[in-house]
């Protein structure tokens, strides 16, 4: 014996108090970060909506420039067999490039409920 006294045995693992402290710290950090993440998500949605509105405005401007200043209107085609909306008329300007035959045939939106569109 060297006279150092009795050896103190260190416990293996974590105590319940230590685990609870770590869990509470993690919960506190999550509670602080969630509002910031929600704000970032809302800002991204606003940016996305603004970009979509800009694209619609550009397509509308191009349509009016090509059609003597008139705005696109909604109307029925083929004796009421289909409906052509303003966004269908903007398709050549917004990148969708819907075929003219489909637009003129009124296949995009049917006036009959439950009838499927052939496109």
C-alpha positions, 0 to 999 in steps of 0.5 A, a space after each residue: 500500500 502506498 498510503 494514498 487512501 481507499 480508491 473511489 469507484 467512478 460510476 459507469 454511464 450517466 445519471 438520470 439528472 444528467 440525462 434530463 438536463 441534456 434533454 431539456 437543453 435540446 428541447 429549449 434549442 428546438 423551441 428557439 429554432 422553430 419560429 426562425 424556421 417557420 419565418 424562413 419557410 414563409 419568406 420562401 413561400 412569399 418569394 415563390 408567389 411573387 415570382 409566379 405573379 411576375 411570370 403571369 404579368 409578363 405573359 399578360 403583357 406579351 399577350 396584350 402586345 400581340 393582340 392589339 392591347 386586348 386582355 385574354 377572356 374566358 369563353 365557351 368553345 364547341 357549343 358549350 362542350 368546353 371552357 377556355 380560360 385566360 390562363 389557357 390563352 397565356 400558355 404560349 407565353 408562359 412556357 406550357 405551350 399547349 397545342 392549339 387543337 386542344 385549346 380550340 377543342 375545349 378539352 382542357 376544362 369540361 363543363 360536365 362534372 366528373 368528365 375527364 380531360 383527354 389531355 
